[in-house]
Amino acid sequence: MRSGDGQSFSARARNEMVRLPLGKACCMLSEISALTQTSGHLAFRGGGWFTVSYRLENAGTARRLFQLLKKRLGANPTLHFVQTAQWGGRRICVLSLNPDDSRTLLEALHMTETDEQGQVHLKRTVPRHPMTRQCCRRAFLRGAFLGAGTLSDPEKDYHLEWKTEDEELLRTMEKLLEKCGMPCRTYNRKGKTVVYFKAAQEIADLLTLMGAVQSVLDLENIRIRKQLRARATRAANCDEYNGEKMLDTALRQSEAIRNISLKQGLFTLPPALQEIARLRVEHAELSLKELGEMMDPPLSKSCVNHRMRRLMEIAEALEKEETE
């Protein structure tokens, strides 16, 4: 889906992220770390000197990285544009750091060490920046998305992914997503490992984590329209009152779950509630019995109903907090 200005949903989400505040010092370094792993290039210049450069397709991402490097590390990157066949003939942004700024960056990311003679040596080829805080994990995921992420048009398909050839980055992503309560799926495509999510609610949670709140609202509007179309089709084929009553209840439950997602994120819920919540918003047309049969292991209708009541209670409590 494209907006009135011709931008795709993915481009609008990316532009929302690059306009977010830069955040705390620890978060800035986390985002720099992710962009270094996804878009950074290290070159040896001789005499113990290293230089770092970044190649980015999106000018907004390049501008944000420029600001991050300048504010967090006091660096003064140079920016120029190149056009190569390798990138499909498109113009890309290149940010380059001089040797002194490169050394500051590599030291901040724990990639170098200095010997007794004062010579700088590369000790790692990937950044080593601890991310024990949730805010830093969010910043890293945002940087990784800006550097190597894509998002499909939700009108057609729900799909968010990162592509990487770096096994270290893959392990980092898997660990961070697991700590955020969002275990990912992977597959190999042309020699690159793809980390991906297919469920609409998982994508909404990820966008919430990365700070793209307006994009979450846009996604929810699209999903509601799709569910209403499915509901209308279902109701047209349903002759019984109970069928329509079930659909009304399911849509109220879906709306409550969406409110939880927007206000605190489903990843904050216990795993059992996360599972049934995501199934409900993905399948508003199904009965509780049918939802239970989709779970692994399957649950009875009464168990699904119990979990659904707990979700409704959480949504009501959040609503009450907002009005007080």
Backbone torsions as a table, in degrees:
resi	resn	phi	psi	omega
1	MET	NA	134.6	178.9
2	ARG	-114.9	143.5	-179.8
3	SER	-81.0	-179.1	-179.9
4	GLY	-61.0	-26.0	179.3
5	ASP	-89.8	7.4	175.9
6	GLY	85.9	1.2	-178.4
7	GLN	-79.7	143.1	174.7
8	SER	-76.6	166.5	177.9
9	PHE	-60.5	-41.9	179.8
10	SER	-61.4	-43.0	-179.8
11	ALA	-65.1	-38.4	179.4
12	ARG	-67.2	-40.0	177.8
13	ALA	-63.6	-42.9	179.8
14	ARG	-63.8	-43.4	179.9
15	ASN	-65.5	-32.6	176.2
16	GLU	-65.5	-41.2	-178.2
17	MET	-67.1	-39.7	-176.6
18	VAL	-71.2	-14.0	178.7
19	ARG	-95.1	-0.8	179.3
20	LEU	-68.4	153.9	174.2
21	PRO	-56.2	149.0	-176.7
22	LEU	-67.5	-26.8	174.8
23	GLY	89.0	-166.1	-177.6
24	LYS	-75.7	166.1	-177.9
25	ALA	-58.5	-41.7	-178.8
26	CYS	-66.0	-37.7	-179.7
27	CYS	-70.9	-38.3	178.0
28	MET	-61.1	-42.2	-179.8
29	LEU	-68.2	-34.2	176.9
30	SER	-63.8	-43.1	-179.9
31	GLU	-68.2	-39.6	175.6
32	ILE	-61.5	-41.9	179.0
33	SER	-58.4	-45.3	-179.6
34	ALA	-65.2	-43.1	-180.0
35	LEU	-68.2	-30.9	176.4
36	THR	-67.4	-39.8	179.8
37	GLN	-72.4	-31.7	-177.0
38	THR	-92.3	-29.0	-172.4
39	SER	-132.1	-0.8	-175.8
40	GLY	-85.4	151.2	177.6
41	HIS	-133.4	130.1	-177.2
42	LEU	-107.5	131.0	179.4
43	ALA	-127.5	140.2	176.9
44	PHE	-94.7	124.3	-175.6
45	ARG	-103.2	1.3	-178.2
46	GLY	90.2	155.6	179.8
47	GLY	65.7	24.1	179.3
48	GLY	80.1	12.0	-178.2
49	TRP	-99.1	139.1	175.9
50	PHE	-125.0	148.9	172.9
51	THR	-127.9	147.8	-179.6
52	VAL	-118.9	137.7	174.3
53	SER	-136.2	161.2	-179.5
54	TYR	-128.6	139.5	175.3
55	ARG	-117.1	120.1	-173.6
56	LEU	-134.3	134.0	179.2
57	GLU	-76.7	-29.2	-173.2
58	ASN	-99.5	124.0	-178.6
59	ALA	-65.1	-34.5	178.6
60	GLY	-64.3	-40.2	177.4
61	THR	-64.7	-41.2	178.4
62	ALA	-62.4	-40.9	179.0
63	ARG	-64.2	-42.0	179.8
64	ARG	-65.8	-42.5	178.8
65	LEU	-62.8	-39.9	176.5
66	PHE	-56.2	-46.6	-178.9
67	GLN	-66.4	-39.1	179.0
68	LEU	-63.1	-47.4	-178.7
69	LEU	-64.0	-38.9	-177.9
70	LYS	-71.1	-45.5	-175.6
71	LYS	-76.1	-41.3	-175.1
72	ARG	-81.6	-36.8	-173.9
73	LEU	-116.8	-3.3	-178.3
74	GLY	69.6	20.4	-178.2
75	ALA	-80.9	158.7	177.2
76	ASN	-126.8	78.6	-178.0
77	PRO	-66.9	152.9	171.4
78	THR	-102.2	145.0	-176.8
79	LEU	-120.4	130.7	171.0
80	HIS	-146.0	169.6	-176.1
81	PHE	-118.0	142.2	176.7
82	VAL	-131.8	157.5	178.9
83	GLN	-130.8	115.0	-176.1
84	THR	-129.9	154.7	179.0
85	ALA	-66.3	-28.5	-178.6
86	GLN	-59.9	-29.1	-178.4
87	TRP	-103.1	26.7	177.1
88	GLY	71.3	23.0	179.3
89	GLY	79.7	1.8	-179.2
90	ARG	-81.1	152.5	177.0
91	ARG	-79.7	130.8	179.5
92	ILE	-119.8	155.8	179.5
93	CYS	-92.4	134.2	177.0
94	VAL	-119.7	119.8	174.7
95	LEU	-103.7	126.8	-178.0
96	SER	-122.1	139.1	176.7
97	LEU	-107.7	140.0	176.3
98	ASN	-72.3	168.3	-176.3
99	PRO	-54.9	-40.7	-178.7
100	ASP	-66.1	-45.8	178.9
101	ASP	-67.0	-35.4	177.4
102	SER	-63.0	-41.3	179.6
103	ARG	-64.4	-41.8	177.9
104	THR	-59.9	-43.0	179.3
105	LEU	-63.7	-48.9	-177.1
106	LEU	-63.8	-36.0	176.8
107	GLU	-67.1	-41.6	-179.8
108	ALA	-63.6	-31.9	-179.9
109	LEU	-94.3	10.4	176.3
110	HIS	57.1	43.7	179.8
111	MET	-105.6	-7.4	-179.5
112	THR	-131.1	164.3	172.2
113	GLU	-143.0	152.2	-178.6
114	THR	-110.1	130.0	-178.7
115	ASP	-83.6	-175.4	-175.8
116	GLU	-66.1	-24.9	179.4
117	GLN	-88.0	3.6	179.4
118	GLY	83.7	9.2	178.8
119	GLN	-82.5	138.5	-179.5
120	VAL	-91.5	131.3	179.2
121	HIS	-125.9	140.7	176.1
122	LEU	-77.4	121.9	-179.5
123	LYS	-105.8	-17.9	177.4
124	ARG	-143.0	153.8	177.6
125	THR	-100.3	-3.6	177.9
126	VAL	-129.4	149.6	178.5
127	PRO	-61.3	146.6	173.8
128	ARG	-123.9	88.6	-178.2
129	HIS	-122.1	114.1	-177.4
130	PRO	-65.0	139.6	180.0
131	MET	-129.8	73.6	-178.4
132	THR	-85.4	-16.9	-178.6
133	ARG	-97.0	146.6	179.2
134	GLN	-62.1	-36.4	-179.2
135	CYS	-63.1	-35.7	179.5
136	CYS	-71.9	-35.9	177.1
137	ARG	-63.9	-42.1	178.0
138	ARG	-60.3	-44.2	-178.1
139	ALA	-64.7	-39.3	179.7
140	PHE	-64.9	-45.7	179.8
141	LEU	-61.5	-39.3	178.1
142	ARG	-63.7	-45.8	178.8
143	GLY	-62.1	-39.8	178.9
144	ALA	-65.3	-37.9	177.9
145	PHE	-67.2	-44.0	-179.9
146	LEU	-63.0	-32.2	-178.1
147	GLY	-86.6	-32.5	-172.1
148	ALA	-147.6	17.3	-176.2
149	GLY	-102.6	154.2	174.1
150	THR	-138.8	155.0	-177.5
151	LEU	-139.3	125.1	-178.2
152	SER	-75.6	162.9	174.2
153	ASP	-67.6	114.7	-176.9
154	PRO	-66.4	-15.3	174.6
155	GLU	-66.4	-27.2	-177.7
156	LYS	-104.2	-43.4	-174.3
157	ASP	-158.6	148.3	174.4
158	TYR	-97.4	112.3	-178.3
159	HIS	-161.2	120.2	174.6
160	LEU	-125.6	135.7	-177.4
161	GLU	-148.8	160.4	168.2
162	TRP	-122.6	138.8	175.8
163	LYS	-111.4	136.9	179.2
164	THR	-154.0	146.2	171.3
165	GLU	-100.3	-4.9	-174.4
166	ASP	-91.7	111.2	-179.3
167	GLU	-65.6	-33.0	178.7
168	GLU	-64.8	-43.0	177.8
169	LEU	-64.6	-39.4	178.5
170	LEU	-59.0	-47.0	179.9
171	ARG	-63.9	-39.0	178.5
172	THR	-62.7	-45.5	-179.9
173	MET	-60.8	-46.6	-179.1
174	GLU	-60.7	-41.7	-178.8
175	LYS	-67.1	-44.7	-178.7
176	LEU	-65.7	-43.2	-179.7
177	LEU	-65.0	-37.9	177.8
178	GLU	-64.7	-40.9	178.3
179	LYS	-65.8	-25.9	176.7
180	CYS	-86.3	4.9	179.4
181	GLY	77.0	25.9	-176.8
182	MET	-133.7	73.5	177.1
183	PRO	-59.6	135.4	-172.9
184	CYS	-102.1	171.9	174.1
185	ARG	-115.0	152.9	179.7
186	THR	-136.5	155.1	168.8
187	TYR	-154.8	167.2	-177.2
188	ASN	-102.3	130.7	178.5
189	ARG	-132.2	108.9	177.6
190	LYS	53.7	45.2	176.6
191	GLY	83.9	-3.6	178.5
192	LYS	-110.9	139.2	176.3
193	THR	-83.6	131.8	-179.7
194	VAL	-110.7	122.5	173.2
195	VAL	-96.3	124.2	-171.7
196	TYR	-142.0	161.4	174.2
197	PHE	-134.1	137.0	-176.4
198	LYS	-113.6	-20.0	-176.0
199	ALA	-84.9	139.1	-178.6
200	ALA	-59.9	-41.7	-178.3
201	GLN	-68.1	-37.3	176.3
202	GLU	-62.0	-41.8	178.9
203	ILE	-65.9	-40.0	176.9
204	ALA	-61.6	-42.1	178.1
205	ASP	-63.2	-40.8	179.4
206	LEU	-65.1	-44.0	178.0
207	LEU	-62.2	-37.3	176.2
208	THR	-63.1	-45.2	178.5
209	LEU	-58.6	-40.0	-175.8
210	MET	-84.2	-2.0	174.2
211	GLY	93.2	6.4	-177.9
212	ALA	-90.2	70.1	-173.1
213	VAL	-67.4	-42.4	180.0
214	GLN	-63.5	-36.2	178.0
215	SER	-66.5	-33.9	175.8
216	VAL	-63.7	-44.0	178.5
217	LEU	-62.3	-41.8	177.6
218	ASP	-62.7	-42.0	178.6
219	LEU	-63.2	-41.4	179.6
220	GLU	-63.6	-40.3	178.2
221	ASN	-62.2	-41.7	177.6
222	ILE	-63.7	-43.4	-177.9
223	ARG	-66.4	-39.0	178.1
224	ILE	-62.5	-43.3	178.9
225	ARG	-61.4	-41.8	-180.0
226	LYS	-66.1	-38.7	179.5
227	GLN	-69.4	-37.2	178.7
228	LEU	-65.7	-37.8	176.1
229	ARG	-64.0	-41.6	178.4
230	ALA	-65.8	-37.6	179.6
231	ARG	-64.4	-43.0	-179.1
232	ALA	-62.6	-39.7	178.4
233	THR	-65.1	-43.4	-179.7
234	ARG	-64.7	-44.1	-177.8
235	ALA	-65.3	-34.5	179.7
236	ALA	-64.8	-28.3	-179.9
237	ASN	-97.8	5.8	-175.5
238	CYS	-112.7	120.3	-177.6
239	ASP	-93.1	-9.8	-172.4
240	GLU	-102.6	143.9	179.2
241	TYR	-61.1	-39.1	-177.5
242	ASN	-59.7	-32.4	179.5
243	GLY	-63.7	-45.6	179.6
244	GLU	-68.7	-36.5	178.4
245	LYS	-63.6	-41.4	178.8
246	MET	-62.4	-41.1	179.8
247	LEU	-65.6	-39.6	177.1
248	ASP	-60.7	-45.4	179.3
249	THR	-62.8	-43.8	-179.2
250	ALA	-61.4	-39.9	180.0
251	LEU	-69.7	-34.9	175.1
252	ARG	-65.0	-41.6	177.5
253	GLN	-63.3	-43.2	179.6
254	SER	-61.6	-40.4	179.4
255	GLU	-65.0	-40.7	178.3
256	ALA	-63.4	-41.7	179.4
257	ILE	-66.0	-39.1	177.3
258	ARG	-62.4	-37.3	177.8
259	ASN	-64.7	-40.1	176.3
260	ILE	-62.1	-42.7	-179.1
261	SER	-60.9	-44.0	-177.2
262	LEU	-72.0	-35.0	-173.6
263	LYS	-86.5	-30.9	-179.2
264	GLN	-144.3	-11.0	-179.6
265	GLY	87.6	135.8	-179.8
266	LEU	-67.8	-21.0	-179.4
267	PHE	-65.1	-13.5	178.0
268	THR	-83.4	-9.6	-178.4
269	LEU	-84.7	159.1	172.2
270	PRO	-58.4	148.8	-177.4
271	PRO	-52.7	-38.9	-178.6
272	ALA	-62.8	-38.5	179.1
273	LEU	-75.7	-34.2	176.7
274	GLN	-58.7	-44.0	-175.5
275	GLU	-62.9	-49.9	-177.0
276	ILE	-70.5	-32.3	179.0
277	ALA	-64.1	-44.9	-178.8
278	ARG	-67.5	-36.7	177.2
279	LEU	-65.3	-40.2	-178.1
280	ARG	-64.6	-46.7	-177.8
281	VAL	-69.6	-25.3	177.6
282	GLU	-80.3	-24.5	-173.4
283	HIS	-135.4	66.9	-178.6
284	ALA	-66.3	-17.2	-176.8
285	GLU	-86.2	-7.9	-175.5
286	LEU	-91.7	151.2	175.9
287	SER	-79.1	167.5	177.6
288	LEU	-60.6	-38.3	178.9
289	LYS	-62.1	-42.7	179.6
290	GLU	-68.5	-36.3	176.2
291	LEU	-62.9	-43.9	179.4
292	GLY	-59.6	-37.0	-179.9
293	GLU	-69.9	-22.5	179.5
294	MET	-80.7	-15.4	-174.9
295	MET	-81.0	159.9	-178.7
296	ASP	-127.6	105.9	0.9
297	PRO	-76.8	161.2	-179.9
298	PRO	-59.7	148.7	179.2
299	LEU	-117.4	154.6	176.2
300	SER	-74.4	164.1	178.9
301	LYS	-60.5	-38.8	-178.2
302	SER	-66.7	-37.0	178.3
303	CYS	-66.4	-42.8	178.3
304	VAL	-63.3	-41.9	179.4
305	ASN	-61.9	-39.1	179.0
306	HIS	-62.8	-45.7	-179.8
307	ARG	-66.2	-36.0	179.5
308	MET	-66.4	-37.7	176.9
309	ARG	-63.4	-39.4	177.9
310	ARG	-62.4	-40.2	177.8
311	LEU	-64.4	-42.3	179.0
312	MET	-63.5	-38.2	178.2
313	GLU	-64.4	-40.7	178.0
314	ILE	-63.5	-43.5	179.7
315	ALA	-63.1	-41.4	178.9
316	GLU	-64.6	-39.7	179.4
317	ALA	-64.2	-41.0	177.3
318	LEU	-63.7	-39.8	178.6
319	GLU	-64.2	-38.6	-179.0
320	LYS	-67.6	-41.2	178.5
321	GLU	-60.2	-36.5	-176.5
322	GLU	-70.0	-31.9	-177.4
323	THR	-86.9	-16.9	-178.4
324	GLU	-79.7	NA	NA
